[in-house]
Amino acid sequence: MSSIHLLSDLLINQIAAGEVVERPSSALKELLENSLDAGSGEISVQLQQGGVKSLRVADNGAGITRDELHLALSRHATSKIASLDDLESVRSLGFRGEALASIAAISRLALTSRRQGERHAWRMEAAGGDLSGLQPAALEAGTVVEMQDIYFNTPARRKFLKTEATEYAHCEEALRRMAISRPDVAFGLQHNGRKIWQLPPSRLAQRAAAVLGEEFTAASVQLDEGAGGLRLHGMAGLPGFTRGSRDAQYVYVNGRFVRDKLISHAIREAYKDILHHDRHPAFVLFIELEPEMVDVNVHPSKIEVRFRESRAVHQLIYHALNKALAAPIATRQADQPASAPPLASGYAPSPAYVTQTRMPLGVEERSNLYQTLFGQIARPEPSALQAQPEPEVPPLGYAMAQLHGVYILAQSVRGLIIVDMHAAHERVTYERLKVAMEQHAMSAQPLLIPVSFHATQLEVAAAGESHDALGELGFELAVLSPTTLAVRAVPVLLQDSDPVLLARDVLKEIREYGASRVVTERRNELLATMACHASVRANRRLTVPEMNALLREMEATERADQCNHGRPTWREISMAELDQLFMRGK
């Protein structure tokens, strides 16, 4: 058995490099963090062969003095912390003091830096951990780090690197994370001599559009909420902009990109009620709190954190996101200019478009259906409408027709609105049910003639044992015999639905999950099922006023962009898109 002995500094650094520098992108991340910590306003990155052959990061930050240059390449040497108190309230991105030493241990590294006020820059080189002497160099300001031939002295580790395209993709993602976190800093990227990015300083929305695409910024809402020393701000993609993977999810804690289970759970809960099950949301979120309230010294990669007040963080994220995503369509568009911008093709709304009274009503109106679906909505006389000034065009425009009994076609300022009438009405009904439950105001509508149905013994038992829970949901069921139940009352909002199907669905939930869980944690699932029963079905013929009533309800309803299953309720086709489709102007 071999004796205990000390490891060499080189081997220690190579071991540390295995944790800190997994691939070129890991080295790039550490170097970018150093540049930002140095107060850089401009950072340039140059890669060769995905960073495997060479990686160069140049910044205009504070620089390193001649006397401290060799320390920068030494293990556990840093300017960012000096005591345990500093470690417990880290305000910088880097703090461990091992990144440069680890990179120097597994590559050929050159470090050139010039401190403000010095006559010229100084340069130091390292190859596999062996340091060269200091040499004068030419550099206007800041620091340049050049890494070549990563893992040249540990070939077994080099074999784990992937193709050039894969390694470059990881490097690009590392730079993307940094660029989003600091829109006030200019970033440049070159790969194999070809310019990829040149991002000037900007605001978050402009940086997100440049890095993630304008489609994301156009389909996202901005949020800024704070409570108890915590702040959450950023951009959350609406459910209409979803991805098949989690590749557009960026969360930062005090400017540091993190992946955290607590944060992820809060975000999933906020999107749970509006997102299709196989899709993933897109977002750029910044959490800010006092440094001593979060532990960033969890993993060498510094991508994991722990919060002292984890519940408060979870609650802030959930409620802030839920509030932003629940905003009705009309509220979200309230910040837009009162008059819509000119259409790309030069169209302007006509009076016939703005005023509903001039639309041809070729369908017989059925007032009973109109009122039961959408409530007691005032319907002024045409003469009264004509005497009023023309109103502003609402976000979803005005209905023109119904297509195959499934879709509502409406004319908006920008073009054509297509609404899935069942999905839209389902969401409206669902939100009404949720509000009623939250306010303990789920009114029951007694049936003129109770409806009896054959029930299983389990259904009868569930009905007899859950009288209070059923009443809270707006139902009244009576046991007529060991195999017969009668529905005596249903929720007012669902009075035109099939009472037997509603009762069976409620009893099924109670049997499977218990009455207490049904009215608490399973409440939304049950209400979604109930709303589906109450919504207008395909091939239901609606009048134009009924269609417009639904559009107005959607505009005022939270989360109306998606149905209860996460599918879209409406889409807009702009005049520019229609012109392109028909090749107008070509």
C-alpha positions as CSV (number, residue, x, y, z in Angstrom):
1,M,0.0,0.0,0.0
2,S,1.5,3.4,-1.0
3,S,2.2,6.1,1.5
4,I,0.3,9.3,1.9
5,H,2.0,12.2,0.0
6,L,1.3,15.7,-1.1
7,L,0.1,16.3,-4.7
8,S,2.0,18.6,-6.9
9,D,0.6,22.1,-7.7
10,L,0.2,21.2,-11.3
11,L,-1.8,18.0,-10.6
12,I,-4.0,20.0,-8.1
13,N,-4.7,22.6,-10.7
14,Q,-5.5,19.9,-13.3
15,I,-7.9,18.3,-10.8
16,A,-9.5,21.6,-10.2
17,A,-9.7,22.2,-14.0
18,G,-11.8,19.1,-14.3
19,E,-14.5,20.8,-12.2
20,V,-14.1,24.3,-13.4
21,V,-13.1,23.9,-17.1
22,E,-15.2,21.1,-18.5
23,R,-14.9,22.4,-22.1
24,P,-13.9,25.6,-23.9
25,S,-17.3,27.2,-23.0
26,S,-16.5,26.7,-19.3
27,A,-13.2,28.6,-19.7
28,L,-15.1,31.3,-21.7
29,K,-17.6,31.7,-18.9
30,E,-14.9,32.2,-16.3
31,L,-13.1,34.8,-18.4
32,L,-16.2,36.7,-19.2
33,E,-17.1,36.9,-15.5
34,N,-13.6,38.3,-14.8
35,S,-14.1,40.9,-17.5
36,L,-17.4,42.0,-16.1
37,D,-16.1,42.1,-12.6
38,A,-13.3,44.3,-13.8
39,G,-15.9,46.9,-14.9
40,S,-15.5,46.4,-18.6
41,G,-17.8,48.2,-21.0
42,E,-16.8,46.3,-24.1
43,I,-15.8,42.7,-24.4
44,S,-14.6,40.9,-27.6
45,V,-14.4,37.2,-28.0
46,Q,-12.5,35.4,-30.8
47,L,-12.7,31.6,-31.3
48,Q,-10.9,29.1,-33.5
49,Q,-12.4,25.6,-34.1
50,G,-15.1,26.1,-31.5
51,G,-12.6,27.4,-28.9
52,V,-10.6,24.1,-28.9
53,K,-7.8,25.5,-31.0
54,S,-7.9,29.0,-29.5
55,L,-10.0,31.3,-27.4
56,R,-9.3,35.0,-26.9
57,V,-11.2,37.4,-24.6
58,A,-10.3,41.1,-24.7
59,D,-11.8,43.7,-22.5
60,N,-11.4,47.4,-21.6
61,G,-11.7,46.8,-17.8
62,A,-9.6,48.0,-14.9
63,G,-6.6,45.7,-15.8
64,I,-4.1,44.0,-13.6
65,T,-0.9,45.7,-12.2
66,R,2.5,44.4,-13.2
67,D,3.2,43.1,-9.6
68,E,0.0,41.2,-9.4
69,L,0.1,39.5,-12.8
70,H,1.7,36.3,-11.6
71,L,-0.8,36.1,-8.8
72,A,-3.6,36.1,-11.3
73,L,-2.3,32.7,-12.5
74,S,-1.9,31.3,-9.0
75,R,-4.4,29.1,-7.2
76,H,-6.8,30.7,-4.8
77,A,-5.6,34.2,-5.5
78,T,-8.3,36.8,-6.0
79,S,-9.1,40.4,-5.4
80,K,-12.8,39.8,-4.7
81,I,-12.9,38.3,-1.2
82,A,-10.5,38.4,1.8
83,S,-12.6,37.0,4.7
84,L,-15.4,34.7,5.6
85,D,-17.7,37.7,5.8
86,D,-16.9,38.5,2.2
87,L,-17.6,34.9,1.2
88,E,-21.0,35.1,2.9
89,S,-22.0,38.2,0.9
90,V,-20.4,37.8,-2.5
91,R,-21.1,40.8,-4.8
92,S,-19.0,39.7,-7.7
93,L,-19.5,37.0,-10.3
94,G,-16.1,35.3,-9.6
95,F,-14.6,34.8,-6.1
96,R,-13.0,31.4,-5.9
97,G,-9.6,32.5,-7.3
98,E,-9.0,29.2,-9.2
99,A,-10.3,29.8,-12.8
100,L,-7.2,31.3,-14.4
101,A,-4.9,28.8,-12.6
102,S,-7.0,25.9,-13.7
103,I,-7.1,27.1,-17.3
104,A,-3.3,27.7,-17.3
105,A,-2.8,24.1,-16.1
106,I,-4.5,22.5,-19.1
107,S,-3.7,24.9,-22.0
108,R,-1.2,27.3,-23.4
109,L,-2.2,30.6,-21.9
110,A,-1.1,34.2,-22.4
111,L,-2.2,37.0,-20.1
112,T,-1.7,40.6,-21.1
113,S,-3.0,43.5,-19.1
114,R,-2.5,47.2,-18.6
115,R,-3.7,49.0,-15.5
116,Q,-4.9,52.6,-16.0
117,G,-2.1,55.0,-15.5
118,E,0.7,52.5,-16.3
119,R,3.1,53.4,-19.2
120,H,2.5,50.1,-21.0
121,A,1.0,46.6,-20.7
122,W,2.7,43.5,-19.3
123,R,2.4,40.0,-20.6
124,M,2.9,36.6,-18.9
125,E,2.6,33.1,-20.5
126,A,1.9,29.7,-19.1
127,A,2.1,26.3,-20.7
128,G,0.7,23.4,-18.6
129,G,1.2,25.4,-15.5
130,D,4.8,26.5,-16.1
131,L,4.9,30.3,-15.9
132,S,7.2,32.5,-18.0
133,G,8.7,35.8,-16.9
134,L,7.1,39.2,-17.3
135,Q,7.5,40.9,-20.7
136,P,6.4,44.4,-21.7
137,A,3.6,44.4,-24.3
138,A,1.4,46.8,-26.3
139,L,-2.2,47.2,-25.2
140,E,-4.2,50.3,-25.0
141,A,-6.2,49.3,-21.9
142,G,-7.8,46.4,-20.1
143,T,-6.9,42.7,-20.3
144,V,-6.5,40.1,-23.0
145,V,-6.5,36.4,-22.2
146,E,-5.5,34.0,-24.9
147,M,-6.0,30.2,-24.4
148,Q,-4.7,27.8,-27.0
149,D,-4.9,24.0,-27.4
150,I,-7.1,23.1,-24.4
151,Y,-6.2,19.8,-22.7
152,F,-3.0,19.5,-24.9
153,N,-1.2,17.9,-21.8
154,T,-4.2,15.7,-20.8
155,P,-5.1,13.9,-24.0
156,A,-7.5,11.5,-22.2
157,R,-9.6,14.5,-21.2
158,R,-9.3,16.1,-24.7
159,K,-11.0,13.0,-26.2
160,F,-14.2,13.9,-24.4
161,L,-14.6,17.1,-26.4
162,K,-17.2,17.0,-29.1
163,T,-17.2,18.3,-32.7
164,E,-16.2,21.8,-33.5
165,A,-19.8,22.7,-34.2
166,T,-20.9,21.4,-30.8
167,E,-18.1,23.1,-28.9
168,Y,-18.8,26.4,-30.7
169,A,-22.5,26.1,-29.8
170,H,-21.7,25.8,-26.1
171,C,-19.4,28.8,-26.4
172,E,-22.0,30.9,-28.1
173,E,-24.5,29.9,-25.4
174,A,-22.1,31.0,-22.7
175,L,-21.7,34.4,-24.4
176,R,-25.4,34.7,-24.9
177,R,-26.1,34.2,-21.2
178,M,-23.6,37.0,-20.4
179,A,-24.9,39.3,-23.1
180,I,-28.4,39.1,-21.8
181,S,-27.4,39.6,-18.2
182,R,-25.5,42.9,-19.1
183,P,-27.2,44.8,-21.9
184,D,-25.3,47.8,-20.9
185,V,-22.0,46.2,-22.0
186,A,-21.0,45.8,-25.6
187,F,-20.1,42.3,-26.8
188,G,-18.5,41.0,-30.0
189,L,-18.0,37.5,-31.2
190,Q,-15.9,36.1,-34.0
191,H,-15.5,32.4,-35.0
192,N,-12.8,31.3,-37.4
193,G,-12.3,34.9,-38.5
194,R,-16.0,35.5,-39.3
195,K,-18.0,38.1,-37.3
196,I,-21.0,36.6,-35.7
197,W,-22.2,39.2,-33.2
198,Q,-21.6,42.9,-32.6
199,L,-23.9,43.9,-29.8
200,P,-23.8,47.6,-28.8
201,P,-24.9,48.7,-25.3
202,S,-28.7,48.8,-25.1
203,R,-31.7,48.2,-23.0
204,L,-32.9,44.7,-22.0
205,A,-35.7,44.6,-24.6
206,Q,-33.3,45.5,-27.5
207,R,-30.6,43.1,-26.2
208,A,-33.2,40.3,-25.9
209,A,-34.4,40.9,-29.5
210,A,-30.8,40.9,-30.8
211,V,-29.9,37.7,-29.0
212,L,-33.2,35.7,-28.7
213,G,-35.0,37.2,-31.7
214,E,-37.7,39.8,-32.2
215,E,-40.4,37.2,-32.1
216,F,-39.6,36.6,-28.4
217,T,-39.8,40.3,-27.5
218,A,-43.0,40.8,-29.5
219,A,-44.6,37.9,-27.6
220,S,-43.5,38.7,-24.1
221,V,-44.6,40.8,-21.2
222,Q,-42.3,42.9,-19.0
223,L,-42.6,42.6,-15.2
224,D,-41.1,44.4,-12.2
225,E,-42.3,43.4,-8.8
226,G,-40.7,43.6,-5.3
227,A,-41.4,42.7,-1.8
228,G,-39.4,42.3,1.5
229,G,-36.0,43.1,0.0
230,L,-36.6,40.9,-3.1
231,R,-37.1,42.1,-6.6
232,L,-38.0,40.2,-9.8
233,H,-37.9,41.9,-13.2
234,G,-37.4,41.0,-16.8
235,M,-39.5,39.5,-19.6
236,A,-41.8,36.5,-19.7
237,G,-42.9,34.9,-22.9
238,L,-46.6,34.6,-23.4
239,P,-47.9,31.1,-23.8
240,G,-48.3,31.7,-27.5
241,F,-44.5,31.8,-27.8
242,T,-43.4,28.4,-26.5
243,R,-40.5,26.0,-27.3
244,G,-40.1,22.3,-27.7
245,S,-37.1,22.5,-25.3
246,R,-35.8,24.8,-22.4
247,D,-33.3,26.6,-24.7
248,A,-34.8,30.1,-24.1
249,Q,-35.0,30.1,-20.3
250,Y,-32.6,32.5,-18.6
251,V,-32.7,33.2,-14.8
252,Y,-30.2,35.4,-13.1
253,V,-29.7,35.9,-9.3
254,N,-27.8,39.2,-8.7
255,G,-26.6,39.1,-12.3
256,R,-25.4,35.4,-12.1
257,F,-27.0,32.9,-14.5
258,V,-28.3,30.0,-12.4
259,R,-30.3,26.8,-12.7
260,D,-32.2,26.3,-9.5
261,K,-35.0,23.7,-8.7
262,L,-36.9,26.1,-6.4
263,I,-37.0,28.8,-9.1
264,S,-37.9,26.3,-11.8
265,H,-40.8,25.0,-9.7
266,A,-42.2,28.5,-9.1
267,I,-42.0,29.3,-12.8
268,R,-43.7,26.0,-13.8
269,E,-46.5,26.7,-11.3
270,A,-47.1,30.2,-12.8
271,Y,-47.3,28.8,-16.3
272,K,-49.2,25.6,-15.3
273,D,-52.7,26.9,-16.0
274,I,-51.9,28.3,-19.5
275,L,-49.2,26.1,-21.1
276,H,-49.7,23.0,-23.2
277,H,-48.2,20.1,-21.4
278,D,-45.4,19.3,-24.0
279,R,-44.2,22.9,-24.5
280,H,-41.8,25.0,-22.5
281,P,-42.0,28.8,-21.8
282,A,-39.4,31.4,-22.7
283,F,-38.3,34.0,-20.3
284,V,-35.5,36.3,-19.1
285,L,-35.8,36.9,-15.4
286,F,-33.6,38.8,-12.9
287,I,-33.9,38.1,-9.2
288,E,-32.2,40.7,-7.0
289,L,-31.7,40.4,-3.2
290,E,-29.0,41.2,-0.6
291,P,-25.9,39.1,-1.2
292,E,-26.0,37.7,2.3
293,M,-29.5,36.2,1.6
294,V,-28.1,33.8,-1.1
295,D,-25.2,31.3,-1.0
296,V,-23.4,31.2,-4.3
297,N,-20.6,29.0,-3.0
298,V,-22.4,25.7,-3.7
299,H,-20.6,24.3,-6.7
300,P,-17.3,25.2,-8.5
301,S,-19.2,26.2,-11.6
302,K,-21.2,28.7,-9.5
303,I,-24.4,27.8,-11.4
304,E,-26.2,26.6,-8.3
305,V,-27.4,28.7,-5.4
306,R,-29.2,28.4,-2.1
307,F,-31.6,30.9,-0.6
308,R,-32.0,31.7,3.1
309,E,-35.6,32.6,2.6
310,S,-36.6,30.1,-0.1
311,R,-40.3,30.3,0.5
312,A,-40.3,34.1,0.0
313,V,-38.4,33.8,-3.3
314,H,-40.8,31.1,-4.5
315,Q,-43.8,33.2,-3.6
316,L,-42.4,36.4,-5.3
317,I,-41.6,34.5,-8.5
318,Y,-44.9,32.7,-8.7
319,H,-47.1,35.7,-7.9
320,A,-45.2,38.2,-10.1
321,L,-45.3,35.9,-13.1
322,N,-48.9,34.8,-12.5
323,K,-49.9,38.5,-12.4
324,A,-48.0,39.4,-15.5
325,L,-49.3,36.4,-17.5
326,A,-52.9,36.8,-16.3
327,A,-53.3,40.3,-17.6
328,P,-56.3,40.5,-19.9
329,I,-55.7,41.3,-23.6
330,A,-57.2,44.8,-23.2
331,T,-54.9,45.6,-20.3
332,R,-51.8,44.3,-22.1
333,Q,-52.5,46.6,-25.0
334,A,-53.4,49.6,-22.9
335,D,-49.8,50.9,-23.0
336,Q,-49.8,51.0,-26.8
337,P,-50.6,54.2,-28.7
338,A,-54.3,55.1,-28.7
339,S,-54.3,55.2,-32.5
340,A,-52.9,52.2,-34.2
341,P,-49.8,52.6,-36.4
342,P,-50.4,52.6,-40.2
343,L,-50.7,49.2,-41.7
344,A,-47.7,48.1,-43.7
345,S,-49.8,47.9,-46.9
346,G,-51.3,51.4,-46.4
347,Y,-54.8,50.3,-45.4
348,A,-56.8,52.4,-42.9
349,P,-59.9,51.3,-41.0
350,S,-63.1,52.3,-42.6
351,P,-66.2,53.6,-40.8
352,A,-68.0,50.4,-41.6
353,Y,-65.2,48.5,-39.9
354,V,-65.3,50.6,-36.7
355,T,-69.0,50.8,-36.1
356,Q,-70.7,47.5,-35.5
357,T,-74.2,48.9,-36.3
358,R,-73.3,49.1,-40.0
359,M,-72.4,45.4,-40.2
360,P,-75.0,43.3,-42.0
361,L,-76.8,41.1,-39.5
362,G,-78.0,38.3,-41.8
363,V,-78.5,35.8,-39.0
364,E,-81.6,35.7,-36.8
365,E,-80.6,36.6,-33.3
366,R,-81.6,34.3,-30.5
367,S,-81.7,36.4,-27.4
368,N,-82.1,33.4,-25.0
369,L,-78.8,31.8,-26.2
370,Y,-77.1,35.2,-26.2
371,Q,-77.9,35.9,-22.6
372,T,-77.2,32.4,-21.2
373,L,-73.8,32.3,-22.9
374,F,-72.6,35.8,-22.1
375,G,-74.8,37.1,-19.3
376,Q,-77.0,40.2,-19.3
377,I,-75.1,42.3,-21.8
378,A,-76.7,45.6,-22.7
379,R,-77.7,45.9,-26.4
380,P,-78.5,49.5,-27.2
381,E,-80.8,50.6,-30.0
382,P,-79.1,51.3,-33.3
383,S,-80.3,55.0,-33.1
384,A,-78.5,55.4,-29.8
385,L,-75.3,53.9,-31.2
386,Q,-75.4,56.1,-34.3
387,A,-75.7,59.2,-32.1
388,Q,-72.5,58.3,-30.2
389,P,-68.9,59.1,-31.5
390,E,-67.2,56.1,-33.1
391,P,-65.3,54.2,-30.4
392,E,-61.7,53.1,-30.5
393,V,-61.3,49.7,-32.1
394,P,-60.9,47.1,-29.4
395,P,-57.8,44.7,-29.5
396,L,-59.7,41.8,-31.0
397,G,-61.7,44.0,-33.4
398,Y,-65.2,43.3,-34.5
399,A,-66.8,40.0,-35.7
400,M,-67.6,39.6,-39.4
401,A,-68.6,36.0,-39.7
402,Q,-68.4,32.4,-38.4
403,L,-66.4,29.8,-40.3
404,H,-67.8,26.2,-40.3
405,G,-69.3,26.7,-36.9
406,V,-65.9,26.6,-35.3
407,Y,-64.0,29.9,-35.8
408,I,-65.0,33.5,-35.5
409,L,-63.5,35.8,-38.1
410,A,-63.0,39.4,-36.9
411,Q,-61.5,42.5,-38.4
412,S,-58.9,44.3,-36.3
413,V,-56.8,47.4,-36.8
414,R,-53.9,45.3,-38.1
415,G,-55.7,42.6,-40.1
416,L,-57.7,39.4,-39.5
417,I,-58.4,37.9,-36.1
418,I,-59.3,34.2,-36.0
419,V,-60.9,32.9,-32.8
420,D,-61.5,29.3,-31.8
421,M,-64.9,30.0,-30.2
422,H,-65.1,26.8,-28.1
423,A,-61.6,27.3,-26.7
424,A,-62.1,31.0,-26.0
425,H,-65.5,30.5,-24.3
426,E,-64.0,27.6,-22.3
427,R,-61.3,30.0,-20.9
428,V,-63.8,32.7,-20.1
429,T,-66.1,30.3,-18.3
430,Y,-63.1,28.7,-16.5
431,E,-61.9,32.1,-15.2
432,R,-65.4,33.0,-14.0
433,L,-65.6,29.7,-12.1
434,K,-62.2,30.3,-10.5
435,V,-63.2,33.8,-9.3
436,A,-66.5,32.5,-7.9
437,M,-64.6,29.7,-6.0
438,E,-62.0,32.1,-4.6
439,Q,-64.7,34.5,-3.4
440,H,-66.8,31.6,-2.0
441,A,-69.6,32.8,-4.2
442,M,-70.4,29.7,-6.3
443,S,-74.1,30.3,-6.5
444,A,-76.3,27.3,-7.1
445,Q,-79.2,27.3,-9.6
446,P,-82.0,24.9,-8.5
447,L,-83.4,22.9,-11.3
448,L,-87.1,23.3,-12.0
449,I,-87.3,19.5,-12.4
450,P,-84.6,17.5,-10.7
451,V,-82.7,15.1,-13.0
452,S,-82.3,11.6,-11.7
453,F,-79.7,9.1,-13.1
454,H,-78.5,5.6,-12.5
455,A,-75.3,5.7,-10.3
456,T,-72.8,3.2,-9.1
457,Q,-72.5,2.4,-5.4
458,L,-69.2,4.4,-5.3
459,E,-70.9,7.4,-6.8
460,V,-73.8,7.2,-4.3
461,A,-71.4,6.8,-1.4
462,A,-69.3,9.8,-2.6
463,A,-72.5,11.9,-2.9
464,G,-73.7,11.0,0.5
465,E,-70.3,11.7,2.2
466,S,-69.4,14.9,0.4
467,H,-72.5,17.2,0.9
468,D,-70.5,20.2,2.1
469,A,-67.9,19.9,-0.7
470,L,-70.6,19.6,-3.3
471,G,-72.3,22.6,-1.9
472,E,-69.1,24.6,-2.1
473,L,-68.9,23.7,-5.8
474,G,-72.6,24.8,-6.3
475,F,-74.1,21.3,-6.6
476,E,-76.9,19.7,-4.7
477,L,-77.3,15.9,-5.1
478,A,-79.8,13.7,-3.4
479,V,-79.7,10.0,-2.9
480,L,-83.0,8.5,-4.1
481,S,-82.0,4.8,-3.8
482,P,-78.8,2.7,-3.5
483,T,-78.4,3.0,-7.2
484,T,-80.1,6.4,-8.0
485,L,-79.0,10.0,-7.6
486,A,-80.9,13.2,-8.4
487,V,-79.3,16.5,-9.4
488,R,-81.3,19.2,-7.7
489,A,-79.0,22.2,-8.3
490,V,-76.0,23.1,-10.4
491,P,-73.7,26.2,-10.5
492,V,-75.4,29.2,-12.0
493,L,-72.6,29.6,-14.5
494,L,-73.2,26.1,-15.7
495,Q,-77.0,26.0,-15.7
496,D,-77.2,25.2,-19.4
497,S,-74.8,22.3,-19.2
498,D,-75.8,18.6,-19.0
499,P,-76.4,18.2,-15.2
500,V,-75.7,14.5,-15.2
501,L,-72.4,14.7,-17.0
502,L,-71.3,17.5,-14.6
503,A,-72.4,15.5,-11.6
504,R,-70.5,12.4,-12.8
505,D,-67.3,14.4,-13.3
506,V,-67.5,15.9,-9.9
507,L,-68.1,12.6,-8.2
508,K,-65.3,11.0,-10.1
509,E,-62.9,13.6,-8.8
510,I,-64.1,13.1,-5.3
511,R,-63.8,9.4,-5.5
512,E,-60.2,9.5,-6.8
513,Y,-58.8,12.4,-4.7
514,G,-61.1,13.0,-1.8
515,A,-63.5,15.9,-1.2
516,S,-60.9,18.1,0.6
517,R,-58.3,17.8,-2.2
518,V,-61.0,18.4,-4.9
519,V,-61.9,21.8,-3.4
520,T,-58.2,22.8,-2.7
521,E,-55.3,21.5,-4.7
522,R,-57.4,19.7,-7.4
523,R,-59.9,22.6,-7.7
524,N,-58.6,24.1,-11.0
525,E,-58.5,20.7,-12.7
526,L,-62.1,20.1,-11.8
527,L,-63.2,23.6,-12.8
528,A,-61.5,23.3,-16.2
529,T,-63.5,20.1,-16.8
530,M,-66.7,21.8,-15.8
531,A,-65.9,24.8,-18.0
532,C,-65.4,22.5,-21.0
533,H,-69.0,21.2,-20.5
534,A,-70.4,24.7,-20.4
535,S,-68.7,26.1,-23.5
536,V,-70.2,26.6,-26.9
537,R,-69.7,23.6,-29.1
538,A,-68.6,23.3,-32.7
539,N,-71.4,23.9,-35.2
540,R,-73.2,26.2,-32.7
541,R,-74.5,29.0,-34.9
542,L,-73.8,32.4,-33.2
543,T,-75.1,35.8,-34.2
544,V,-72.8,38.7,-34.9
545,P,-73.6,40.3,-31.5
546,E,-73.0,37.0,-29.8
547,M,-69.6,36.7,-31.5
548,N,-68.7,40.3,-30.5
549,A,-69.9,39.6,-26.9
550,L,-67.4,36.7,-26.8
551,L,-64.6,38.9,-28.2
552,R,-65.2,41.6,-25.5
553,E,-65.3,38.9,-22.8
554,M,-62.0,37.6,-24.0
555,E,-60.4,41.1,-23.9
556,A,-61.4,41.5,-20.2
557,T,-60.6,37.9,-19.1
558,E,-57.3,36.8,-17.6
559,R,-55.2,34.3,-19.5
560,A,-57.6,34.5,-22.5
561,D,-54.8,33.8,-25.0
562,Q,-55.0,30.1,-24.2
563,C,-57.7,27.6,-23.4
564,N,-57.6,25.5,-20.3
565,H,-55.4,22.9,-22.0
566,G,-52.7,25.5,-23.1
567,R,-53.8,25.7,-26.7
568,P,-54.2,29.2,-28.4
569,T,-57.6,30.7,-28.5
570,W,-56.9,33.2,-31.2
571,R,-54.4,34.2,-33.8
572,E,-53.9,37.4,-35.8
573,I,-52.9,37.6,-39.5
574,S,-51.7,41.1,-40.4
575,M,-52.5,42.8,-43.6
576,A,-48.8,42.7,-44.5
577,E,-48.9,38.9,-44.2
578,L,-52.1,38.7,-46.3
579,D,-50.6,41.0,-48.9
580,Q,-47.6,38.7,-49.1
581,L,-49.8,35.6,-49.4
582,F,-51.6,37.1,-52.4
583,M,-48.4,38.8,-53.8
584,R,-50.0,42.2,-53.7
585,G,-47.6,45.0,-54.7
586,K,-45.3,42.6,-56.6
